Amino acid sequence: MAKLPAPKPCVIPGHEIVGRVVATGPGVERFAIGDRVGVPWLGSTCGTCRFCRSGRENLCAAARFTGYQIDGGYAEYAVADARFCLRVPASYADAEAAPLLCAGLIGHRALRMAGDPRRLGLYGFGAAAHIVAQVARHEGREVYAFTRDGDQVAQDFARGLGAVWAGGSEEAPPEPLDAAILFAPVGALVPAALRAVDRGGTVVCAGIHMSDIPSFPYSILWEERSIRSVANLTRADGEAFIALAPKVPVRTEVELLPLSSAALALDRLRAGKVTGALVLAP
């Protein structure tokens, strides 16, 4: 069974990079010096396996990822494969654009995997959810936000972005959901989401890692409910979402911090004390 490859030893982290091209290698024609580009999570693939050839390069076993096997953006300079970079829309400042490159892209792919839900639940209302909620509302969907129990700040934030309901992750929504997307890496939320979705509903697990999913009765999966995961993204996902974001328009809620505060930023993220996304500036 394929697993995420091991990280590069002593890798420079940082996987949502926005910067300007200062040099190009041989054969690069997509970008010129001075262009502003975004470097997303997917950094390279083999291009020849059956997954790459069938438009599923996100499943390539030889894929390499920014800030994981490829040195990332916690630096003054970074090297990236131009074929996997994205042109940043002019309407976004650097810090505003950064969360689009992973949180936005994964959220967008997860929404597509959810089918065509009228009532959509989002579990874990952070960087990804606050972006996908705006896309979902733009598409005419009802958004139901599930947060940590008692997190009034996150619930108010969700309502401010158009959620018709916001509550704790173990609460039942006022209406059965057509689909739910889990951004929180908590396995116990899978059965909770299954109970929240209606017959024929889909639960999408959008994280790379998740704690173990506890056993649950077959009755909450029955009636053609389904569970599926989202793995990484494709370049086609990136191009589609970057074209869509300014049309919504998606507005990212960001807090800019100096790179020297990276450890503090990670601590706040682990503690759930972030509204929207944190962005580090080298």
DRENDO-1510 file (C-alpha; in Angstrom, 1 decimal, always signed):
<recs>
REC; n; res; u; v; w
REC; 1; MET; +0.0; +0.0; +0.0 .
REC; 2; ALA; +1.4; +3.3; -1.1 .
REC; 3; LYS; +2.1; +5.9; +1.7 .
REC; 4; LEU; +3.4; +9.4; +1.7 .
REC; 5; PRO; +7.1; +9.2; +1.1 .
REC; 6; ALA; +9.4; +10.1; +4.0 .
REC; 7; PRO; +10.4; +13.7; +4.3 .
REC; 8; LYS; +13.8; +14.9; +3.2 .
REC; 9; PRO; +16.3; +15.1; +6.1 .
REC; 10; CYS; +16.9; +18.7; +7.2 .
REC; 11; VAL; +14.3; +20.0; +4.8 .
REC; 12; ILE; +13.4; +23.7; +4.7 .
REC; 13; PRO; +9.6; +23.7; +5.4 .
REC; 14; GLY; +7.0; +26.0; +3.9 .
REC; 15; HIS; +4.5; +24.8; +1.3 .
REC; 16; GLU; +2.5; +27.8; +0.3 .
REC; 17; ILE; +5.1; +30.1; -1.3 .
REC; 18; VAL; +4.5; +33.4; -3.1 .
REC; 19; GLY; +7.4; +35.2; -4.6 .
REC; 20; ARG; +8.9; +36.6; -7.7 .
REC; 21; VAL; +11.1; +34.9; -10.3 .
REC; 22; VAL; +14.7; +36.0; -10.0 .
REC; 23; ALA; +16.2; +33.4; -12.3 .
REC; 24; THR; +15.0; +30.7; -14.7 .
REC; 25; GLY; +16.6; +27.4; -15.8 .
REC; 26; PRO; +17.0; +26.1; -19.3 .
REC; 27; GLY; +13.8; +25.7; -21.3 .
REC; 28; VAL; +11.6; +27.6; -18.9 .
REC; 29; GLU; +9.0; +29.5; -21.0 .
REC; 30; ARG; +5.9; +29.8; -18.7 .
REC; 31; PHE; +7.5; +32.5; -16.5 .
REC; 32; ALA; +9.9; +35.3; -16.9 .
REC; 33; ILE; +12.2; +37.1; -14.4 .
REC; 34; GLY; +10.0; +39.4; -12.3 .
REC; 35; ASP; +6.8; +37.4; -12.6 .
REC; 36; ARG; +5.0; +36.7; -9.4 .
REC; 37; VAL; +4.3; +33.0; -8.9 .
REC; 38; GLY; +2.8; +30.6; -6.4 .
REC; 39; VAL; +4.5; +27.3; -5.4 .
REC; 40; PRO; +1.9; +24.8; -4.2 .
REC; 41; TRP; +2.2; +21.5; -2.2 .
REC; 42; LEU; +2.6; +19.3; -5.3 .
REC; 43; GLY; +6.2; +19.9; -6.5 .
REC; 44; SER; +6.8; +17.2; -9.1 .
REC; 45; THR; +5.6; +13.9; -10.4 .
REC; 46; CYS; +7.1; +11.2; -12.6 .
REC; 47; GLY; +4.8; +12.1; -15.6 .
REC; 48; THR; +4.8; +8.5; -16.9 .
REC; 49; CYS; +2.9; +6.2; -14.4 .
REC; 50; ARG; -0.7; +5.1; -15.0 .
REC; 51; PHE; -1.9; +7.8; -12.6 .
REC; 52; CYS; +0.0; +10.6; -14.3 .
REC; 53; ARG; -1.2; +9.5; -17.7 .
REC; 54; SER; -4.8; +9.4; -16.6 .
REC; 55; GLY; -5.0; +12.8; -15.1 .
REC; 56; ARG; -4.5; +11.6; -11.5 .
REC; 57; GLU; -1.0; +12.8; -10.9 .
REC; 58; ASN; -1.9; +13.5; -7.3 .
REC; 59; LEU; -1.7; +9.8; -6.8 .
REC; 60; CYS; +1.8; +9.4; -8.4 .
REC; 61; ALA; +3.9; +7.2; -6.1 .
REC; 62; ALA; +7.0; +9.2; -7.1 .
REC; 63; ALA; +5.4; +12.6; -6.4 .
REC; 64; ARG; +7.5; +15.0; -4.4 .
REC; 65; PHE; +6.1; +17.8; -2.2 .
REC; 66; THR; +7.1; +21.3; -1.4 .
REC; 67; GLY; +8.5; +21.7; +2.1 .
REC; 68; TYR; +8.5; +18.0; +2.6 .
REC; 69; GLN; +10.9; +16.4; +0.0 .
REC; 70; ILE; +11.6; +19.7; -1.8 .
REC; 71; ASP; +13.0; +22.7; +0.2 .
REC; 72; GLY; +10.2; +25.1; +0.9 .
REC; 73; GLY; +9.5; +28.7; +1.6 .
REC; 74; TYR; +11.0; +29.3; +5.1 .
REC; 75; ALA; +13.9; +30.9; +3.3 .
REC; 76; GLU; +14.9; +34.0; +1.2 .
REC; 77; TYR; +15.1; +32.0; -2.0 .
REC; 78; ALA; +13.5; +28.7; -3.2 .
REC; 79; VAL; +13.9; +26.6; -6.3 .
REC; 80; ALA; +10.7; +25.2; -7.9 .
REC; 81; ASP; +9.7; +23.3; -11.1 .
REC; 82; ALA; +8.1; +25.9; -13.3 .
REC; 83; ARG; +5.7; +23.3; -14.6 .
REC; 84; PHE; +4.1; +23.0; -11.2 .
REC; 85; CYS; +4.0; +26.7; -10.3 .
REC; 86; LEU; +0.9; +28.9; -10.6 .
REC; 87; ARG; +0.5; +32.5; -11.7 .
REC; 88; VAL; -0.8; +34.5; -8.8 .
REC; 89; PRO; -3.9; +36.7; -9.6 .
REC; 90; ALA; -3.1; +40.4; -9.5 .
REC; 91; SER; -6.0; +41.1; -7.2 .
REC; 92; TYR; -4.3; +39.3; -4.3 .
REC; 93; ALA; -1.4; +40.7; -2.2 .
REC; 94; ASP; +1.3; +38.1; -1.4 .
REC; 95; ALA; +0.0; +37.3; +2.0 .
REC; 96; GLU; -3.6; +37.0; +0.8 .
REC; 97; ALA; -2.6; +34.7; -2.0 .
REC; 98; ALA; -0.5; +32.2; +0.1 .
REC; 99; PRO; -3.4; +30.3; +1.7 .
REC; 100; LEU; -5.0; +29.7; -1.7 .
REC; 101; LEU; -2.0; +27.5; -2.7 .
REC; 102; CYS; -2.8; +24.6; -0.4 .
REC; 103; ALA; -5.7; +25.4; +2.0 .
REC; 104; GLY; -7.7; +26.7; -1.0 .
REC; 105; LEU; -6.6; +24.0; -3.5 .
REC; 106; ILE; -7.3; +21.1; -1.1 .
REC; 107; GLY; -10.6; +22.6; -0.1 .
REC; 108; HIS; -11.6; +23.1; -3.7 .
REC; 109; ARG; -10.7; +19.5; -4.6 .
REC; 110; ALA; -12.6; +18.2; -1.6 .
REC; 111; LEU; -15.7; +20.2; -2.6 .
REC; 112; ARG; -15.6; +18.6; -6.0 .
REC; 113; MET; -15.3; +15.2; -4.4 .
REC; 114; ALA; -18.4; +15.9; -2.3 .
REC; 115; GLY; -20.6; +15.9; -5.5 .
REC; 116; ASP; -23.3; +18.5; -5.8 .
REC; 117; PRO; -24.5; +19.1; -2.2 .
REC; 118; ARG; -27.1; +21.7; -1.4 .
REC; 119; ARG; -26.4; +21.4; +2.3 .
REC; 120; LEU; -22.7; +21.1; +3.0 .
REC; 121; GLY; -21.1; +20.5; +6.4 .
REC; 122; LEU; -17.5; +21.7; +7.2 .
REC; 123; TYR; -15.8; +20.1; +10.2 .
REC; 124; GLY; -12.9; +22.3; +11.4 .
REC; 125; PHE; -13.3; +25.9; +10.4 .
REC; 126; GLY; -9.8; +27.0; +9.7 .
REC; 127; ALA; -7.7; +28.0; +6.7 .
REC; 128; ALA; -9.2; +25.6; +4.2 .
REC; 129; ALA; -12.8; +25.8; +5.5 .
REC; 130; HIS; -13.0; +29.6; +5.5 .
REC; 131; ILE; -12.0; +29.5; +1.8 .
REC; 132; VAL; -14.2; +26.7; +0.6 .
REC; 133; ALA; -17.1; +28.1; +2.5 .
REC; 134; GLN; -16.9; +31.2; +0.3 .
REC; 135; VAL; -16.8; +29.0; -2.9 .
REC; 136; ALA; -19.7; +27.0; -1.7 .
REC; 137; ARG; -21.8; +30.1; -1.0 .
REC; 138; HIS; -20.9; +31.4; -4.4 .
REC; 139; GLU; -22.3; +28.2; -5.9 .
REC; 140; GLY; -25.5; +28.6; -4.0 .
REC; 141; ARG; -24.9; +25.9; -1.3 .
REC; 142; GLU; -25.9; +26.1; +2.3 .
REC; 143; VAL; -22.9; +25.9; +4.7 .
REC; 144; TYR; -23.0; +24.3; +8.1 .
REC; 145; ALA; -19.9; +24.9; +10.2 .
REC; 146; PHE; -18.7; +22.5; +12.9 .
REC; 147; THR; -16.0; +23.8; +15.3 .
REC; 148; ARG; -14.5; +22.8; +18.6 .
REC; 149; ASP; -17.1; +22.8; +21.3 .
REC; 150; GLY; -17.6; +26.2; +22.7 .
REC; 151; ASP; -15.4; +28.0; +20.1 .
REC; 152; GLN; -17.6; +31.0; +19.7 .
REC; 153; VAL; -15.0; +33.0; +17.8 .
REC; 154; ALA; -14.8; +30.3; +15.1 .
REC; 155; GLN; -18.6; +30.0; +15.0 .
REC; 156; ASP; -19.1; +33.7; +14.6 .
REC; 157; PHE; -16.4; +33.8; +11.9 .
REC; 158; ALA; -18.2; +31.1; +10.0 .
REC; 159; ARG; -21.5; +32.9; +10.3 .
REC; 160; GLY; -19.8; +36.1; +9.0 .
REC; 161; LEU; -18.8; +34.2; +5.9 .
REC; 162; GLY; -22.4; +33.1; +5.2 .
REC; 163; ALA; -22.8; +29.8; +7.2 .
REC; 164; VAL; -26.5; +29.2; +7.9 .
REC; 165; TRP; -25.6; +27.4; +11.1 .
REC; 166; ALA; -22.5; +26.9; +13.3 .
REC; 167; GLY; -22.1; +24.7; +16.3 .
REC; 168; GLY; -19.9; +22.1; +18.0 .
REC; 169; SER; -18.4; +19.2; +16.2 .
REC; 170; GLU; -20.6; +16.7; +18.1 .
REC; 171; GLU; -23.8; +18.6; +17.6 .
REC; 172; ALA; -26.5; +17.5; +15.1 .
REC; 173; PRO; -27.2; +20.1; +12.4 .
REC; 174; PRO; -30.7; +21.4; +12.1 .
REC; 175; GLU; -31.1; +19.7; +8.8 .
REC; 176; PRO; -29.6; +16.5; +7.4 .
REC; 177; LEU; -26.5; +17.2; +5.3 .
REC; 178; ASP; -26.0; +16.2; +1.7 .
REC; 179; ALA; -22.2; +16.0; +2.2 .
REC; 180; ALA; -19.6; +16.8; +4.8 .
REC; 181; ILE; -15.9; +17.7; +4.5 .
REC; 182; LEU; -13.6; +17.0; +7.4 .
REC; 183; PHE; -10.6; +19.3; +7.7 .
REC; 184; ALA; -10.0; +18.6; +11.3 .
REC; 185; PRO; -7.7; +15.5; +11.5 .
REC; 186; VAL; -9.8; +13.8; +14.1 .
REC; 187; GLY; -10.9; +10.3; +13.3 .
REC; 188; ALA; -13.8; +10.4; +15.8 .
REC; 189; LEU; -15.5; +13.0; +13.5 .
REC; 190; VAL; -16.0; +10.4; +10.7 .
REC; 191; PRO; -18.9; +8.6; +12.5 .
REC; 192; ALA; -20.2; +12.0; +13.7 .
REC; 193; ALA; -20.3; +13.2; +10.1 .
REC; 194; LEU; -21.9; +10.0; +8.9 .
REC; 195; ARG; -24.7; +10.5; +11.4 .
REC; 196; ALA; -25.1; +14.1; +10.2 .
REC; 197; VAL; -25.4; +13.3; +6.4 .
REC; 198; ASP; -28.6; +12.1; +4.8 .
REC; 199; ARG; -29.2; +9.0; +2.8 .
REC; 200; GLY; -26.8; +8.9; -0.1 .
REC; 201; GLY; -24.6; +11.5; +1.5 .
REC; 202; THR; -20.8; +11.7; +1.2 .
REC; 203; VAL; -18.2; +12.3; +3.9 .
REC; 204; VAL; -14.9; +13.6; +2.5 .
REC; 205; CYS; -11.7; +13.3; +4.6 .
REC; 206; ALA; -9.5; +16.2; +3.3 .
REC; 207; GLY; -6.4; +15.8; +5.5 .
REC; 208; ILE; -3.1; +14.0; +4.9 .
REC; 209; HIS; -3.1; +12.6; +8.4 .
REC; 210; MET; -5.9; +11.7; +10.7 .
REC; 211; SER; -6.1; +10.0; +14.1 .
REC; 212; ASP; -7.6; +6.5; +14.0 .
REC; 213; ILE; -11.3; +6.2; +13.1 .
REC; 214; PRO; -13.2; +4.4; +15.8 .
REC; 215; SER; -15.5; +1.5; +15.0 .
REC; 216; PHE; -19.0; +2.5; +14.3 .
REC; 217; PRO; -22.3; +0.7; +13.6 .
REC; 218; TYR; -23.0; -0.2; +10.0 .
REC; 219; SER; -26.4; +1.4; +10.3 .
REC; 220; ILE; -24.8; +4.9; +10.0 .
REC; 221; LEU; -23.0; +3.9; +6.7 .
REC; 222; TRP; -26.0; +2.1; +5.3 .
REC; 223; GLU; -28.4; +3.7; +2.8 .
REC; 224; GLU; -25.6; +4.4; +0.4 .
REC; 225; ARG; -23.6; +6.8; +2.5 .
REC; 226; SER; -20.0; +6.9; +1.5 .
REC; 227; ILE; -16.6; +7.9; +2.9 .
REC; 228; ARG; -13.7; +9.0; +0.7 .
REC; 229; SER; -10.4; +10.7; +1.1 .
REC; 230; VAL; -8.6; +13.5; -0.8 .
REC; 231; ALA; -5.0; +13.1; -1.6 .
REC; 232; ASN; -2.9; +16.1; -2.6 .
REC; 233; LEU; -3.9; +17.9; -5.8 .
REC; 234; THR; -3.2; +18.1; -9.5 .
REC; 235; ARG; -2.0; +20.9; -11.6 .
REC; 236; ALA; -5.4; +21.0; -13.2 .
REC; 237; ASP; -6.9; +21.6; -9.8 .
REC; 238; GLY; -4.5; +24.4; -9.2 .
REC; 239; GLU; -5.3; +26.2; -12.5 .
REC; 240; ALA; -9.0; +25.8; -12.1 .
REC; 241; PHE; -9.1; +27.2; -8.5 .
REC; 242; ILE; -6.7; +30.1; -9.2 .
REC; 243; ALA; -9.0; +31.1; -12.1 .
REC; 244; LEU; -12.1; +30.8; -9.9 .
REC; 245; ALA; -10.9; +32.5; -6.7 .
REC; 246; PRO; -11.0; +36.1; -8.0 .
REC; 247; LYS; -14.4; +35.5; -9.5 .
REC; 248; VAL; -16.1; +34.5; -6.2 .
REC; 249; PRO; -14.2; +36.6; -5.0 .
REC; 250; VAL; -12.5; +34.6; -2.3 .
REC; 251; ARG; -11.1; +36.8; +0.5 .
REC; 252; THR; -8.6; +35.2; +2.7 .
REC; 253; GLU; -8.4; +36.1; +6.4 .
REC; 254; VAL; -4.7; +36.3; +7.2 .
REC; 255; GLU; -2.4; +37.3; +10.0 .
REC; 256; LEU; +1.1; +38.2; +8.9 .
REC; 257; LEU; +4.0; +37.2; +11.1 .
REC; 258; PRO; +7.7; +37.4; +10.8 .
REC; 259; LEU; +9.5; +34.1; +9.9 .
REC; 260; SER; +11.2; +34.3; +13.3 .
REC; 261; SER; +7.8; +33.7; +14.9 .
REC; 262; ALA; +7.3; +30.3; +13.1 .
REC; 263; ALA; +7.4; +28.3; +16.3 .
REC; 264; LEU; +4.8; +30.5; +17.9 .
REC; 265; ALA; +2.6; +30.3; +14.8 .
REC; 266; LEU; +2.8; +26.5; +14.9 .
REC; 267; ASP; +1.9; +26.5; +18.6 .
REC; 268; ARG; -1.1; +28.6; +18.0 .
REC; 269; LEU; -2.2; +26.4; +15.1 .
REC; 270; ARG; -2.0; +23.3; +17.3 .
REC; 271; ALA; -4.0; +25.0; +20.0 .
REC; 272; GLY; -6.7; +26.0; +17.6 .
REC; 273; LYS; -6.1; +29.7; +18.2 .
REC; 274; VAL; -6.0; +30.9; +14.6 .
REC; 275; THR; -8.8; +32.6; +12.7 .
REC; 276; GLY; -8.3; +32.0; +9.0 .
REC; 277; ALA; -4.6; +31.5; +8.2 .
REC; 278; LEU; -1.2; +32.6; +9.5 .
REC; 279; VAL; +1.3; +33.7; +6.9 .
REC; 280; LEU; +5.1; +34.0; +7.5 .
REC; 281; ALA; +7.2; +36.7; +5.9 .
REC; 282; PRO; +10.9; +35.9; +5.5 .
</recs>
